[in-house]
Amino acid sequence: MDNAITWTNWAGTAECQPHSFLYPTSEEEIQEIIKDAVRNNKKVRVAGKGHSFTKLIETNSILISLDKWSGVIEVEGEIVEVRAGTNLKYLGGQLYNLGLAMENLGDIDVQSLAGAFSTGTHGTGIEFGTLSTQLVELTLVNGKGELITCSETQNREIFKAAQISIGAIGVITRMKLRCIPKYKLELINKKADFKECLSKLNQYNQENRNFEFYYFPYTETVQMKIANVTDKNPKKGGIMKYLNDMVLENGIFKLMSEVSRIIPSKSKSISKLVALFVGESKKNTWSHEVYATTRLVRFTEMEYNIPREHFEKCILEIKQKIEEMQYELHFPIECRFVKADDIWLSPAYQRESAYIAVHMYKGMPFEEYFKDMEDIFKKYDGRPHWGKLHKLNSQELKARYPKWDAFHSVRKQMDPQGLFMNDYLNSIFG
Ligand SMILES: Cc1cc2nc3c(=O)[nH]c(=O)nc-3n(C[C@H](O)[C@H](O)[C@H](O)COP(=O)(O)OP(=O)(O)OC[C@H]3O[C@@H](n4cnc5c(N)ncnc54)[C@H](O)[C@@H]3O)c2cc1C
């Protein structure tokens, strides 16, 4: 099926006109697409839900979507095999019906499973790794059209490379996930003082299952988000939760963002005003309905992983730089905490981690702010989130990833013709 179509990502930072946009409905069909591309010397990229900010998907050749390759395949106790095109929100509901849940999630659930896992998507909580640590096995179609299954015990090298592989090893078709019995979470949002929050960081991280905070530029205010398992009956949070969501994430925040875009000099006052509105709210319900928030306000984003031990120094330097440079900025800075893992291209590879994310409202200039922030992240041995904007080149990335060469050796073995490469991947892989 050939369509003249323009593909665009959520943030509007990537766009392409693929020659063919295909929606396979079986693994055999995916294998045929790859074999045909090999014969005809074409390139192939696979898109998830387009929620990455970088130009990972762009191609003028063949683009595949697994939107029609979705759903649960098999359940064995707490191990669930899922088609890779399944959307996280849909999966949450399916797992709930099975009495199961994912142990952790990020702050949206609209991504496809393979898309989210392939960039190292993470949530927060020092006991939890990136989502890819929940994988026990995956199956992919490599760049030769072969169907390969890999796990910790079978084709282990391929597995460690494929767990976070930004579509460069093959088209992931099936994923076996380690789930846990379903659970309820109580989520508390509350305002706190920046310095006090920093001084109690270890305590907050150790005493709570999921802890994160947003720092509001040009203020001494943070909003803490704390979630813990609860037995309480589900309760959606009432007016304060609604107000918080509206102020921070949606309607009113969108309006304020538009004011910032049109009159940039107002953005600092808007950051202060938003910080004033942060109140306390609670919500408790089943976990898959707690993690995700609806994002109506579009933005661009850079997020870096830094070693946990550098976090306090790094965020203080960021705060100081913002105050010194007076960027026209009203978006809060998100700080999260993630457990070390052993996945070759995971930003959390072999280190207890903190993630710091900086955002800019869509349509407002972000280059100078992001560049200055990136310089700070680099000083602290930062590794960028694979789905978010960054300017590192292949040499800088190689220096940050001990398993960089091992990853590329598997990549070349799986894709000898460079079928899955595009300009962006060439630029970061070298
Ligand atoms: C509003 C918003 C909130 C976000 N919140 C978080 C968050 O809380 N935590 C976090 O870590 N990140 C977050 N992200 C980033 C997001 O989770 C990642 O960028 C994720 O990769 C997007 O998933 P997707 O399905 O849209 O994949 P896409 O962006 O479409 O694709 C991502 C990569 O996966 C590859 N891919 C997709 N499907 C396959 C497949 N079947 N086989 C092989 N490769 C494949 C693509 O080729 C591409 O390289 C957020 C992004 C946005 C826009």
The ligand as a Gaussian input file, in Angstrom:
#p B3LYP/6-31G(d) Opt

LIG

0 1
 C        4.503000      14.548000      26.271000
 C        5.623000      13.563000      26.385000
 C        5.883000      12.967000      27.616000
 C        6.937000      12.045000      27.743000
 N        7.172000      11.489000      28.967000
 C        8.248000      10.664000      29.117000
 C        8.559000      10.097000      30.389000
 O        7.849000      10.284000      31.371000
 N        9.680000       9.341000      30.483000
 C       10.511000       9.120000      29.417000
 O       11.539000       8.469000      29.576000
 N       10.202000       9.594000      28.195000
 C        9.094000      10.345000      28.025000
 N        8.783000      10.832000      26.781000
 C        9.573000      10.343000      25.637000
 C        8.897000       9.116000      25.002000
 O        8.526000       8.156000      25.961000
 C        9.871000       8.435000      24.033000
 O       10.355000       9.359000      23.108000
 C        9.245000       7.220000      23.333000
 O       10.240000       6.612000      22.574000
 C        8.071000       7.575000      22.453000
 O        7.392000       6.394000      22.075000
 P        6.702000       6.285000      20.656000
 O        5.837000       5.087000      20.644000
 O        6.089000       7.577000      20.308000
 O        7.981000       5.982000      19.737000
 P        8.592000       6.848000      18.522000
 O        8.978000       8.144000      19.033000
 O        7.660000       6.797000      17.380000
 O        9.857000       5.950000      18.210000
 C       10.915000       5.905000      19.111000
 C       11.990000       4.936000      18.611000
 O       11.499000       3.610000      18.694000
 C       11.719000       2.943000      17.481000
 N       10.673000       1.948000      17.323000
 C        9.337000       2.120000      17.387000
 N        8.716000       0.944000      17.183000
 C        9.680000       0.023000      16.975000
 C        9.674000      -1.360000      16.702000
 N        8.544000      -2.065000      16.588000
 N       10.856000      -1.994000      16.544000
 C       12.028000      -1.315000      16.633000
 N       12.083000       0.002000      16.898000
 C       10.938000       0.654000      17.071000
 C       11.653000       4.047000      16.431000
 O       12.313000       3.662000      15.250000
 C       12.387000       5.146000      17.148000
 O       13.756000       4.986000      16.993000
 C        7.734000      11.724000      26.617000
 C        7.466000      12.308000      25.368000
 C        6.413000      13.226000      25.252000
 C        6.146000      13.842000      23.920000

